[in-house]
Amino acid sequence: MIGGSVWIVEMLVVLTLLFIIVVRLKEWIEDQIASAAGQKSGAAGGELQMLRQSMDRIEAKVDRIEKVLDGISE
């Protein structure tokens, strides 16, 4: 009788430990995925900033060209 109870308690302990391990592993995987996504968005943000700066320079050049063309047409 006591032997069966000890076996049940042992199985409950093992199952509880397995459950804790699985939950922690799941949390770790989710953190890794989130950090990887953050790194990708950070790299994309840097590229986006470079593209914006390039567009600003192009717009400035176009504005200068328009001023020159307006001066010629008068």
N, C-alpha and C positions, 0 to 999 in steps of 0.2 A: 504494500500500500504506500509506504513512504518512498520506496524506490520509484514508483510511477509518478508521484508528485515531484520528486527531484528531477526526473527526466522532463516533465512538463515545464518546470521552472527553467531548466537549462535551455530547452528549445525556445522559450519565450525570450530569454536573455540573448540567445544567438539571433533570433529574428529581429529583436530590437536593435542590436548592433548592426545587422545588415541594413535595416531601414535607415539608421542614422548615417551609415556610410553612403548609401544611395542618395539620400537627400543632400549631403555635403558635396558629393560628386556632381550632382545636378547643379547646385549653386555655383560650384567652381567653373563648370562648363559654361553656364550662362554669363558669368563674369568675364571669361575669356572671350566669348563671342561679342559681348558689349564693348570690351576694350579694343578688339580688332575692328569693330565697326566704327568706334571713335577715332582710331588711327586713320582709317580710310577717309572718314569725313574730314579729318584734320588735313590730310594731304589734298583732298578735293578743295577744301577751303583755301589753301595756299595757291592752288592752280587758279581758282576763281579770282582771287585777289590779283594775281599776275595778269589775268585776262582783262580785269577792270582797268588796271593801270595802263595796259596796252591800248585799250579802247579810249581812255582819256587822252593819251598822246595822239592817237589818230584823230580824235575830234578836234584837238587843238590845231593840228596841221590843216585839217579841212577848213576850220574857221579862218586861218591865215590865208589859205588859197582863195576862199570866198572874198575876203577883203581885197586881195590883189586883183581879182577879177572885177569886183565892183569899181575899183579905181581905174581899170583899163576901159571899162564900158562907158565911163563918164567922159 
